[in-house]
Amino acid sequence: MKQEGYWKYIKPYLSAFIIGPILMLVEVVGEVVMPKLFAVMNNTVVSYNANRLSAADANATIVGNGLLMAGMAVLMFIGGTGGAYFSVRASSKFACDLRKDVFNHIQNFSFENIDKFSTGSLVTRTTNDITQLQNFVSMILRMALRAPGMMIGGIIMALMTNAKLALIVLCMVPILAIAIALMLWFSFPLFQKMQTKLDNLNTKIQENLTNVRVVKSFVREDYETDKFKESNKDLKDSTMAAMKIMIATMPVMTLAMNVTTLAIVWFGGKRVVSGDMTVGDLTAFITYITQILSSLMMLSMIIMNASRAMASSKRIRAVLNEEVTLTDENGSEDLKVEHGSVEFKDVCFRYYKNTDAWVLDHISFSAKPGETVGIIGSTGCGKTTLVSMIPRLYDPDEGEILVDGKNVKDYKFTNLRDGVGMVLQKNVLFSGSIEENLRWGNEDATDEEIRQVAKVAQADKFIDSFDDGYGMELGQGGVNVSGGQKQRLCIARALLKNPKIIILDDSTSAVDTATEANIRYYFANDLKDTTKLIIAQRIGSVMEADKIIVLDEGRIVGEGKHEELLKTCVAYREIYASQMENRKEA
């Protein structure tokens, strides 16, 4: 994008980008020639009525010019229709390819990249901004040659018809050009502001619809409505500020056209009366003046839309030019996760690189293939960040992370993440059937394999209780299943990958203890060769782990088995004591 700009989206459809404007020029030629042919016919009729021309000669001239005008009308139809078709074809394909590249680039964003743009802003840039650019490209292809072609042709024909009257128009053109330039100067920043306000509105709508159940459960509809009204009003105000300039353009241009036409009729009428000009030539001249001023209006609309397209283009380029902070360009295609060992070597990390506060501070530990490692600690101590580094959702600022003894940076993303199954803290399901959601883990899985992982995740019973079973359609985000059911489906989906490493980020918090115990049992017996890293708030979820890591404020403050940590780790004892006390009170 930085090197080619938009040329890469034009080049594949260059023929349409060329043919469209050329066909539009065919229509322009017809529009310029038609008034002259009509003037000849008009003058012929006047001459015949004045007995200066015989009926035979008059008929011959009228029929000849009529046939010529009919042929010209057919060519204009072909040119106009063809030009419009190729313009739409070229602009839609241009936008389609651009939108695909923007979306694909966003898919490669690291979490750090995504944090620079709000979700609503990325949606707006991928949809509305690209649509604005598409509309501008379409307008350019239809009018870029048509408008100047009509202006130049109109001026030439007006000068040929009556040079003195043409001077009136030539005096008006620079005045209108200055007015258009001033409009462009003031409109550009306003359109940028308008798109930013649209980002904000989209973000508010997305948040409200995504979290509609929370809004209703807390009876915050009025609050959300007020937030929407404020964002909607901001967008309306910024849109009106930008559009006022565009709104003013048309009346100004129309006034200029009417004043110029009146002047032409006034002075041209006198020349007709004095015999220096025929009625047909005056009619043709007025038509040319109208064409010249209409072309100026088209140019003003092009420039105004260019201002809006430039604002959108700047926002699109910001996304495409965003350098992805995590890449696998140095990764080996042949390197795959085969055993599942994990090792952290003096790892440090912070989200904001300009601060001194470490989210993870000199973390070192290892997990052998097949081991179960529990990770426990207070909220916000860095547990999720820690495990997110194994599949390279983040990279450490210092230290290194090894999988099977190889730095994770030596793997291609696909190979590394295929070997790591991760059940996120926030369980996400997609619209579609349960089976389609599970096949995210392996789209080629057999029905038996799907049922087996559902059994391990303790999801088989509730799935079979649905009328459609695995074919049951899930709402957006899995809204028609409970939190515990959603967690079990996400566990099954991860297991279907048959990963060498599986990460459960507090993924059984919404299931009862008996179900969780069954899941742990199956993990211990059916996944003996899979390394299991389990983040949990409940000590009961990790008590039987081969190793427990205790985190506190980004540091490891304890490491060992349950009994060992009760003796050696104060933080672990405090968590254990508080949970046991709560259980007794319950």
Disulfide bonds with the S-S distance in Angstrom:
none
